[in-house]
Amino acid sequence: MTGNETDRARGVYGISVAAELVGTGVQNLRAYEARGLLEPDRTDGGTRRYSADDLDRLRRIGDLLEAGL
C-alpha cells in the first residue's frame, strides 16, 4: 500500500462524525456493521473508528438503497 492508501484505510472518524459526513443515522451504521457490510477499526477501548474508505462504502450503500436495493 502506498502512503495515501494507508491514510484512506486508517480509522479516524467517530461514529457520530461518520454518520453526519455520509448523511445517515448512527443506528444505520451499527446496523450495517451487524449485517457485515463494513467493519470499522476499533480503539483499545472498543470505540468504532471509520476511515475514508469506510465513508466511501457507506455512501455506496446509501446510493444502492436509494436505487431500491
N, CA, C and O atoms as a GROMACS GRO file, in nm:
protein
  276
    1MET      N    1   0.082  -0.118   0.000
    1MET     CA    2   0.000   0.000   0.000
    1MET      C    3   0.087   0.124   0.000
    1MET      O    4   0.191   0.130   0.065
    2THR      N    5   0.042   0.223  -0.073
    2THR     CA    6   0.113   0.350  -0.072
    2THR      C    7   0.070   0.429   0.050
    2THR      O    8  -0.024   0.391   0.119
    3GLY      N    9   0.137   0.537   0.076
    3GLY     CA   10   0.104   0.621   0.191
    3GLY      C   11  -0.038   0.673   0.185
    3GLY      O   12  -0.107   0.676   0.287
    4ASN      N   13  -0.085   0.714   0.066
    4ASN     CA   14  -0.220   0.766   0.052
    4ASN      C   15  -0.324   0.657   0.078
    4ASN      O   16  -0.426   0.682   0.142
    5GLU      N   17  -0.298   0.535   0.029
    5GLU     CA   18  -0.391   0.425   0.052
    5GLU      C   19  -0.396   0.390   0.201
    5GLU      O   20  -0.503   0.358   0.254
    6THR      N   21  -0.282   0.396   0.267
    6THR     CA   22  -0.277   0.369   0.409
    6THR      C   23  -0.358   0.473   0.485
    6THR      O   24  -0.432   0.438   0.577
    7ASP      N   25  -0.345   0.600   0.447
    7ASP     CA   26  -0.420   0.707   0.512
    7ASP      C   27  -0.570   0.687   0.494
    7ASP      O   28  -0.647   0.710   0.588
    8ARG      N   29  -0.613   0.645   0.376
    8ARG     CA   30  -0.756   0.626   0.348
    8ARG      C   31  -0.814   0.508   0.427
    8ARG      O   32  -0.933   0.505   0.456
    9ALA      N   33  -0.730   0.413   0.463
    9ALA     CA   34  -0.776   0.294   0.534
    9ALA      C   35  -0.770   0.311   0.686
    9ALA      O   36  -0.823   0.227   0.760
   10ARG      N   37  -0.707   0.416   0.733
   10ARG     CA   38  -0.691   0.436   0.878
   10ARG      C   39  -0.818   0.495   0.938
   10ARG      O   40  -0.869   0.596   0.890
   11GLY      N   41  -0.870   0.431   1.041
   11GLY     CA   42  -0.991   0.479   1.107
   11GLY      C   43  -0.965   0.602   1.190
   11GLY      O   44  -0.888   0.598   1.286
   12VAL      N   45  -1.029   0.712   1.154
   12VAL     CA   46  -1.007   0.837   1.227
   12VAL      C   47  -1.137   0.904   1.271
   12VAL      O   48  -1.134   0.989   1.360
   13TYR      N   49  -1.250   0.868   1.210
   13TYR     CA   50  -1.376   0.935   1.240
   13TYR      C   51  -1.458   0.854   1.340
   13TYR      O   52  -1.474   0.733   1.325
   14GLY      N   53  -1.509   0.922   1.442
   14GLY     CA   54  -1.601   0.857   1.534
   14GLY      C   55  -1.734   0.830   1.465
   14GLY      O   56  -1.759   0.881   1.356
   15ILE      N   57  -1.819   0.751   1.528
   15ILE     CA   58  -1.942   0.708   1.464
   15ILE      C   59  -2.036   0.825   1.435
   15ILE      O   60  -2.100   0.827   1.330
   16SER      N   61  -2.046   0.921   1.525
   16SER     CA   62  -2.138   1.033   1.500
   16SER      C   63  -2.087   1.122   1.388
   16SER      O   64  -2.166   1.173   1.309
   17VAL      N   65  -1.958   1.142   1.380
   17VAL     CA   66  -1.900   1.222   1.271
   17VAL      C   67  -1.917   1.149   1.138
   17VAL      O   68  -1.954   1.211   1.038
   18ALA      N   69  -1.890   1.019   1.137
   18ALA     CA   70  -1.906   0.940   1.014
   18ALA      C   71  -2.050   0.945   0.965
   18ALA      O   72  -2.075   0.963   0.846
   19ALA      N   73  -2.145   0.929   1.056
   19ALA     CA   74  -2.286   0.933   1.019
   19ALA      C   75  -2.323   1.069   0.960
   19ALA      O   76  -2.394   1.076   0.860
   20GLU      N   77  -2.275   1.175   1.021
   20GLU     CA   78  -2.304   1.309   0.971
   20GLU      C   79  -2.242   1.331   0.833
   20GLU      O   80  -2.305   1.390   0.745
   21LEU      N   81  -2.119   1.286   0.815
   21LEU     CA   82  -2.050   1.306   0.687
   21LEU      C   83  -2.118   1.234   0.571
   21LEU      O   84  -2.114   1.282   0.457
   22VAL      N   85  -2.182   1.120   0.598
   22VAL     CA   86  -2.248   1.046   0.490
   22VAL      C   87  -2.399   1.070   0.487
   22VAL      O   88  -2.468   1.021   0.397
   23GLY      N   89  -2.450   1.146   0.583
   23GLY     CA   90  -2.591   1.182   0.582
   23GLY      C   91  -2.686   1.071   0.625
   23GLY      O   92  -2.792   1.054   0.566
   24THR      N   93  -2.647   0.996   0.726
   24THR     CA   94  -2.733   0.889   0.777
   24THR      C   95  -2.729   0.892   0.929
   24THR      O   96  -2.659   0.974   0.989
   25GLY      N   97  -2.803   0.803   0.991
   25GLY     CA   98  -2.806   0.797   1.136
   25GLY      C   99  -2.704   0.700   1.192
   25GLY      O  100  -2.661   0.607   1.124
   26VAL      N  101  -2.667   0.723   1.316
   26VAL     CA  102  -2.572   0.637   1.386
   26VAL      C  103  -2.625   0.494   1.390
   26VAL      O  104  -2.549   0.398   1.373
   27GLN      N  105  -2.756   0.479   1.412
   27GLN     CA  106  -2.815   0.345   1.421
   27GLN      C  107  -2.800   0.270   1.289
   27GLN      O  108  -2.787   0.148   1.290
   28ASN      N  109  -2.801   0.340   1.176
   28ASN     CA  110  -2.780   0.275   1.047
   28ASN      C  111  -2.638   0.220   1.037
   28ASN      O  112  -2.618   0.109   0.987
   29LEU      N  113  -2.541   0.295   1.083
   29LEU     CA  114  -2.403   0.247   1.078
   29LEU      C  115  -2.388   0.121   1.163
   29LEU      O  116  -2.319   0.027   1.122
   30ARG      N  117  -2.450   0.119   1.278
   30ARG     CA  118  -2.445  -0.001   1.362
   30ARG      C  119  -2.513  -0.119   1.293
   30ARG      O  120  -2.464  -0.232   1.300
   31ALA      N  121  -2.625  -0.092   1.228
   31ALA     CA  122  -2.698  -0.200   1.157
   31ALA      C  123  -2.616  -0.253   1.040
   31ALA      O  124  -2.611  -0.374   1.019
   32TYR      N  125  -2.551  -0.166   0.965
   32TYR     CA  126  -2.468  -0.211   0.853
   32TYR      C  127  -2.352  -0.297   0.902
   32TYR      O  128  -2.317  -0.397   0.840
   33GLU      N  129  -2.294  -0.257   1.015
   33GLU     CA  130  -2.186  -0.338   1.072
   33GLU      C  131  -2.239  -0.474   1.117
   33GLU      O  132  -2.175  -0.576   1.093
   34ALA      N  133  -2.356  -0.476   1.182
   34ALA     CA  134  -2.414  -0.602   1.229
   34ALA      C  135  -2.444  -0.696   1.113
   34ALA      O  136  -2.440  -0.818   1.129
   35ARG      N  137  -2.474  -0.639   0.996
   35ARG     CA  138  -2.504  -0.720   0.877
   35ARG      C  139  -2.378  -0.755   0.797
   35ARG      O  140  -2.386  -0.821   0.694
   36GLY      N  141  -2.263  -0.710   0.846
   36GLY     CA  142  -2.138  -0.745   0.781
   36GLY      C  143  -2.104  -0.662   0.659
   36GLY      O  144  -2.019  -0.701   0.579
   37LEU      N  145  -2.168  -0.546   0.644
   37LEU     CA  146  -2.142  -0.462   0.527
   37LEU      C  147  -2.016  -0.378   0.542
   37LEU      O  148  -1.959  -0.333   0.442
   38LEU      N  149  -1.971  -0.357   0.663
   38LEU     CA  150  -1.844  -0.290   0.687
   38LEU      C  151  -1.793  -0.328   0.825
   38LEU      O  152  -1.869  -0.374   0.910
   39GLU      N  153  -1.666  -0.306   0.845
   39GLU     CA  154  -1.602  -0.341   0.971
   39GLU      C  155  -1.505  -0.229   1.009
   39GLU      O  156  -1.388  -0.232   0.972
   40PRO      N  157  -1.555  -0.130   1.084
   40PRO     CA  158  -1.468  -0.019   1.122
   40PRO      C  159  -1.358  -0.064   1.218
   40PRO      O  160  -1.372  -0.165   1.287
   41ASP      N  161  -1.250   0.012   1.221
   41ASP     CA  162  -1.146  -0.012   1.319
   41ASP      C  163  -1.204   0.011   1.458
   41ASP      O  164  -1.308   0.075   1.472
   42ARG      N  165  -1.136  -0.041   1.558
   42ARG     CA  166  -1.176  -0.019   1.698
   42ARG      C  167  -1.055   0.028   1.776
   42ARG      O  168  -0.943  -0.018   1.755
   43THR      N  169  -1.080   0.120   1.868
   43THR     CA  170  -0.974   0.161   1.960
   43THR      C  171  -0.956   0.050   2.063
   43THR      O  172  -1.035  -0.044   2.067
   44ASP      N  173  -0.854   0.061   2.146
   44ASP     CA  174  -0.833  -0.036   2.253
   44ASP      C  175  -0.954  -0.044   2.346
   44ASP      O  176  -0.982  -0.148   2.404
   45GLY      N  177  -1.025   0.067   2.359
   45GLY     CA  178  -1.144   0.072   2.444
   45GLY      C  179  -1.271   0.025   2.374
   45GLY      O  180  -1.377   0.018   2.437
   46GLY      N  181  -1.261  -0.007   2.245
   46GLY     CA  182  -1.375  -0.059   2.171
   46GLY      C  183  -1.454   0.044   2.093
   46GLY      O  184  -1.556   0.009   2.033
   47THR      N  185  -1.409   0.169   2.090
   47THR     CA  186  -1.479   0.272   2.015
   47THR      C  187  -1.457   0.253   1.866
   47THR      O  188  -1.344   0.231   1.821
   48ARG      N  189  -1.564   0.262   1.789
   48ARG     CA  190  -1.554   0.249   1.643
   48ARG      C  191  -1.481   0.370   1.585
   48ARG      O  192  -1.501   0.483   1.628
   49ARG      N  193  -1.397   0.343   1.485
   49ARG     CA  194  -1.327   0.448   1.411
   49ARG      C  195  -1.341   0.418   1.262
   49ARG      O  196  -1.297   0.313   1.215
   50TYR      N  197  -1.403   0.509   1.191
   50TYR     CA  198  -1.429   0.491   1.048
   50TYR      C  199  -1.323   0.562   0.965
   50TYR      O  200  -1.278   0.671   0.998
   51SER      N  201  -1.283   0.497   0.856
   51SER     CA  202  -1.182   0.551   0.766
   51SER      C  203  -1.249   0.618   0.646
   51SER      O  204  -1.371   0.609   0.630
   52ALA      N  205  -1.170   0.685   0.564
   52ALA     CA  206  -1.222   0.744   0.440
   52ALA      C  207  -1.277   0.634   0.349
   52ALA      O  208  -1.377   0.654   0.281
   53ASP      N  209  -1.212   0.518   0.349
   53ASP     CA  210  -1.263   0.404   0.271
   53ASP      C  211  -1.399   0.359   0.323
   53ASP      O  212  -1.488   0.328   0.245
   54ASP      N  213  -1.415   0.356   0.455
   54ASP     CA  214  -1.544   0.321   0.514
   54ASP      C  215  -1.652   0.421   0.472
   54ASP      O  216  -1.764   0.382   0.441
   55LEU      N  217  -1.617   0.549   0.472
   55LEU     CA  218  -1.714   0.651   0.432
   55LEU      C  219  -1.755   0.632   0.286
   55LEU      O  220  -1.873   0.647   0.254
   56ASP      N  221  -1.660   0.599   0.199
   56ASP     CA  222  -1.694   0.570   0.059
   56ASP      C  223  -1.791   0.453   0.051
   56ASP      O  224  -1.888   0.457  -0.025
   57ARG      N  225  -1.766   0.349   0.128
   57ARG     CA  226  -1.853   0.231   0.129
   57ARG      C  227  -1.992   0.268   0.180
   57ARG      O  228  -2.093   0.223   0.125
   58LEU      N  229  -1.998   0.350   0.284
   58LEU     CA  230  -2.127   0.393   0.337
   58LEU      C  231  -2.206   0.475   0.235
   58LEU      O  232  -2.327   0.461   0.223
   59ARG      N  233  -2.136   0.560   0.162
   59ARG     CA  234  -2.205   0.638   0.057
   59ARG      C  235  -2.258   0.546  -0.052
   59ARG      O  236  -2.368   0.567  -0.104
   60ARG      N  237  -2.182   0.444  -0.085
   60ARG     CA  238  -2.226   0.346  -0.187
   60ARG      C  239  -2.348   0.269  -0.136
   60ARG      O  240  -2.442   0.245  -0.212
   61ILE      N  241  -2.348   0.231  -0.011
   61ILE     CA  242  -2.464   0.163   0.048
   61ILE      C  243  -2.586   0.254   0.036
   61ILE      O  244  -2.694   0.209  -0.003
   62GLY      N  245  -2.569   0.381   0.071
   62GLY     CA  246  -2.679   0.477   0.060
   62GLY      C  247  -2.730   0.489  -0.082
   62GLY      O  248  -2.851   0.494  -0.104
   63ASP      N  249  -2.640   0.495  -0.178
   63ASP     CA  250  -2.679   0.503  -0.320
   63ASP      C  251  -2.759   0.380  -0.361
   63ASP      O  252  -2.860   0.392  -0.430
   64LEU      N  253  -2.714   0.264  -0.319
   64LEU     CA  254  -2.784   0.140  -0.354
   64LEU      C  255  -2.923   0.134  -0.290
   64LEU      O  256  -3.019   0.089  -0.353
   65LEU      N  257  -2.933   0.180  -0.166
   65LEU     CA  258  -3.063   0.182  -0.101
   65LEU      C  259  -3.158   0.278  -0.171
   65LEU      O  260  -3.276   0.248  -0.188
   66GLU      N  261  -3.107   0.394  -0.211
   66GLU     CA  262  -3.189   0.491  -0.285
   66GLU      C  263  -3.237   0.434  -0.418
   66GLU      O  264  -3.346   0.467  -0.466
   67ALA      N  265  -3.154   0.347  -0.478
   67ALA     CA  266  -3.189   0.287  -0.606
   67ALA      C  267  -3.287   0.171  -0.590
   67ALA      O  268  -3.332   0.113  -0.689
   68GLY      N  269  -3.321   0.138  -0.465
   68GLY     CA  270  -3.421   0.035  -0.442
   68GLY      C  271  -3.369  -0.102  -0.406
   68GLY      O  272  -3.448  -0.197  -0.398
   69LEU      N  273  -3.242  -0.116  -0.385
   69LEU     CA  274  -3.188  -0.246  -0.345
   69LEU      C  275  -3.210  -0.272  -0.197
   69LEU      O  276  -3.171  -0.377  -0.146
   0.00000   0.00000   0.00000
